[in-house]
Amino acid sequence: MALGKYSRVDNKKSSGCCSTVTIVGFVALCFGWSMDADIILCGNNSTDTSANDNKSKQFEDNSGDLPAGATNEDANSQQEEISTNVDNGKSTEGNEEEKETEVKKEDGESRSDESGETTKEEGESKANNIEIEEGKSDADGASEEASNEPKSDTEEGEKKSEESLEETQNEDKGDGQIQEKVDEKKDDDSDKGSDTETSNEVYPAGAQSELLNETTTQSGSFSTQAVESKNSKEGQGSQTVYNWKVCDTSAGPDYIPCLDNMEAIRHLTSTKHYEHRERHCPENPPTCLVPLPEGYQRSIEWPTSREKIWYHNVPHTKLAEVKGHQNWVKVSGEHLIFPGGGTQFKNGALHYIDFIQQSVPDLAWGKRSRVVLDVGCGVASLGGFLFDRDVLTMSLAPKDEHEAQVQFALERGIPAISAVMGTKRLPYPGRVFDIVHCARCRVPWHIEGGKLLLELNRLLRPGGYFVWSATPVYQKLDEDVEIWEAMKKLTKAMCWEVVSITKDMVNGVGIAIYQKPTSNECYEQRQQNDPPLCSESDDPDAAWNVTLRACMHKIPVSESARGSQWPEMWPARVAKTPYWLSSSQTGVYGKPAPEDFAIDSKHWKRVVEKSYLKGMGINWSTVRNVMDMRVVYGGLAAALKEMNVWVMNVVSIDSPDTLPIIYERGLFGIYHDWCESFSTYPRTYDLLHADHLFSKIKAKCNYMAFIAEVDRLLRPEGKIIVRDTVETITELENMFKSMNWEIRMTFSKDNEGLLCAMKTKWRPNDSERVTYAIA
């Protein structure tokens, strides 16, 4: 192909022995070069020095190298794809050299040689045969068409190629920012600057270590025409055609598969314990895409979103009508307004938060108390304003007659999940929350032996507080008095100490604050074993589909046991290795647990600083709700702690149980089985992060259903970052394209890949009736 192109460069008729010899020699020279470097490049006058220089720098994560306009276009929701082609694992070592040589050539074409003369560019652009249009290469038929072009068209094409090459170099700089770690196996020694200190760090093999040794020997952002054409031809006719449809359900745009399984709910024998609000996942999960609400538009950015959201994104007004007088939510034109009130703090959450602090100074918001569980959260204004106190709140409420309360919270940029305290444990480990809060949450804590309050006792850290703001604390109606007496008896039997009972005169409510004991002394002194202590075989961390039990777990007393000591104050605790991680324990990656933890933290800090914040083309001002779909120690969330984001850390039920470590760091998360739907409304996350999750799901779950679930979770214009095998990345790229998602970047090295994509507003024309989700 290259010989054909060069045969038309001179565009002159030559005759005679001299010309013939010249041509033969020229061809022989090119052929010899191709044998040496697996690529045919002729007429390149750039020096080896400049090419090597470029090679040594192209993957440095320098700030300011992002392709021009990338974040601006992201902010304006008119994003141009910043895409590099995945090497589908089929490249040989020769192709790696081929790509390196081509990158050198591109660099050389934009430079002057040492003598000051400009390098020749005629014909070289055509030899590279690279055309870039919105991050995509158009290689098919290039040589054939070029051979028939007149010279004037050729010169014009060369000019365009020069512009394209300049654009390529700029993009190389930006895309190079995804480089996260310099491998010690460099091809040259010209780049031994700031990366030297990390070059000898060998990350242990294991579940998440696959991409941690990316190197400067990678061939750059763009593949060669030879590889592209070969892969394109081999892939023709073999790509799967994906036939997406819109879900037809009673819930419409608000469909949550495991909470809207109407067929399962109809067959429940009882709803006494809110069984109809619990998860009932369909045996065959949906593979259709949830529709968008009419008039949907990009969510308002944080912190403005805390006060107002677009009405058409969550077009529900029932709460405004029922709870408007308590300042939950109000309708104002095309917006829904959130004044920051609640049933127990209608004059604003901040005053309420400060009043609690004044009642119990040792509670110390944002220092001693960092992670809070808010049960029956309403629209989660408490959690929204606790951010101002450096407190992270897991808000939960059921999908019930309080229409869309959790959906409101998430649209506002406040953490929340749809859950109910019914017959099963909440999906969190034991002894992890610093504070549990309930403000008129309508949970009958005292019934059936206090089973529900004992679940809070499981979740509450020894020495942690239960803040209860409810009418039985301060009203004297018969029902309130009866509940208060029952709660007094129950909390005393549980050895909870009443540390404060006060009345907030501004809001006219009473607040009782209890503290969980830090030793077993009270348990041992009780005259009656009621509530009973749990058996030794009852693991307090067991939470996935485990039935509630009316018992209490003993307080850990060993100095090396989790829960025997309070964590470091925030923010020191986020970087502190938990005291209960022992060197005798083997970590997830095979190193001693403390070393494992430290290496993971260091790695994700580098990834975030050098790649995710600078080199992905993401405008982070548009990112608020983040989900790390397969987390180990919470390193990504820790690295993002200075950003205006919160991260839902998801620990898969078949992965090592590291969720207690995440809470110990002052972060939060949840257990989940990704073969099922997540308990959240559609369009509730701005960014999904999946580290080697998709390949694992494909091996055990309905893969198409999982892809549909990812689409359901992500907001239009939301991003997903996937790290996985090249095979998985390639397949995902095709699947995302079939949903009209924009592929922002793909990158591969040693059969490992990285993909960044953006969801669009596209929905299919055809629909699929989900029969079990029809009321």
Buried (B, 14 or more C-beta within 10 A) or exposed (E): BBBEBBEBBEEEEEEEEEEEEEEEEBBEEBEEBBEEBBBBBBBBBBBEEBBBBBBBBBBBBBEEBBBEBBBEBBBEBEBBBBBBBBBBBEBEEBBBBBBBBBBBBBBBBBBEBEEEEEBEBEBBBBBBBBBBEEBEBEBEEBBEEBEEBEEEEBEEBBEEBBEBBBBBBBBBBBBBBBBBBBBEEBBEEBBEEEBEEBBEBEBBEBBBBBBBBBBBBBBBBBBBBBBBBBBEEEEEEEEEEBEBBBBBBEBBBBBBBBBBBBBBBEEEEEEEBBBBBBBBBBEEBBBBBBBBBEEBBBBBBBBEBBBBBBBBBBBBBEBBEBBBEBBBBBEEEEBBBBBBBBBBBBBBBBBBBEBBBEBBEEBBBBBBBBBBBBBBBBBBBBBBBBBBBBBBBBBBBBBEEBBBBBBBBBBBBBBBBBBBBBBBBBBBBBBBBBBBBBBBBEBBBBBEBBBBBBBBBBBBBBBBBBBBBBBBBBBEEEEBEEBBEBBBEBBEBBBBEEBBBBBBEEBEBBBBBBBBBBBBEBBEEBEEEEBEBBEEEBEBBBBEEBEBBBBBBBBBEEEEEBBBBBBBBBBEBBBBBBBBBEEEEEBBBEBBBBBBBBBBBBBBBBBBBBBBBBBBBBBBEBBBBBBBBBBBBBBBBBBBBEBBBBBBBBBBBEBBBBBBBBBBBBBBBBBBBBBBBBBBBBBBBBBBBBBBBBBBBBEEBBBBBBBBBBBBBBBBBBBBBBBBBBBBBBBBBBBBBBBEBBBBBBBBBBEBBBBBBBBBEEBBEEBBEBEBBEE
